[in-house]
Each structure stands twice: as C-alpha cells, then as structure tokens.
Amino acid sequence: MSLIPSSWAIPDEIRKRLGNRVGRQRAMFHDGHLLLVLHAPPKDEESERQGRFFWRSSDGQWHSNALGTGVQAVGKHVDQYDELIARLDVAEENAQTSDQYFEILERLAPVCRAARHLHQVLQEARKLCPDDRDLINLRDRAYAIERNAELLYEETKNALDYRVVKRMEEQAELGRHMEVTAHRLNMHDAFFFPIATLTAIF
C-alpha cells in the first residue's frame, strides 16, 4: 500500500524508494520532482512517528497529504513545531519541582531530534532546488526552531540539575543539624546522668 496519495503524479523512481513505513525524515528528488518525508511534531508517549509528505512538482507546485496545498502547507508544518516549543517553554517557566522539569525534558528530547532532522531535510531540499526562495526561508525557520529547542533543553536540564543539587545540600544540612542535636543530647545525658544517679543513691 502506497504511503503517498495515488493521485500524485510522482515519478516511479521516487515511489519505489518508499517502504511500508514512514522511516526517517528525508528528501527525495528525481526529474525535477521533490518529495519531503517529514514527521509530525512528536506527541507524548508516541511509539511511532506520524509521517507527512510534501510534494513539490516539477512546475514548482506544492501538495501535502495532510495540510493542504501550496508552500504554506510546509509552513504550517513548521509552525506546529514552533508552537509546540513555545508551549514547552511556558511549562518550563512555570515548573516548580524536579518531577515537572524531568517531565519537560522527556517531552523535549524527541522534539529536539525531530527538529534537528527537519532542519537537515530542508537544508538538503534547498540544495536540490537552489532556485526556490521559499525553501531558503523554510530552512532558516527550521534552523531557528532547532536552536530554540536545544536551548530550552539545556535551560531545563540546568534547572533540574540545580534543583537536585539544592535538594542534596538541604539534606546534607539537615543531616548536620541532626548530628549536632544528637551530640548535644549525648552531652546532656553525660552531664546529668551521674547527677541523677548520685541523687538516687542519696
């Protein structure tokens, strides 16, 4: 079963390179036709990436299997990554606990990988179609998204590390406080126990 619409007049040389699964994100080119195999923004606990296909015909017309026609279809795809990272950025700003930071990191990791590969695919597409100005703009936007995702990941990781270290310091301080308290109790017992013993004798 073909992954791309049967109505698309894509060269057989490109169709033959597609398997039964979406596989990795990539760009395919033959005889003036460009096919972008991309992944929808990752969802939580998603085991398999959802594929999206964007076909640029030899006359420069864009088609997609999910987001409509025209180059704006690819733009919508890029927008969704931008919006997802913005939501995760807000979540990071509102995070208060280590568990919350860790959850954000788990959600960010696949987004970072997908955004990195998206940028790589659009960079390759820009090389394959050097005269397409829209691809240059999309490539630049994808780079900014990849960079923002990586920066957010680092910020979240640093915040989590700080929380962990802070918690360890608090536990160490609590341990020292308990040691001091125990020492004072021991000194108290050592001083008053003999007095209490003598008082009991007399």
Secondary structure, DSSP 8 states (H G I E B T S, - for coil): --SS-TTS---HHHHTT--SS--S-EEEEETTEEEEEEE----TT-SS--EEEEEE-TTS-EEESSS-BSTHHHHHHHHHHHHHHHHHHHHHHH--SHHHHHHHHHHHHHHHHHHHHHHHHHHHHHHHSTT-HHHHHHHHHHHHHHHHHHHHHHHHHHHHHHHHHHHHHHHHHHHHHHHHHHHHHHHHHHHHHHHHHHHHH-
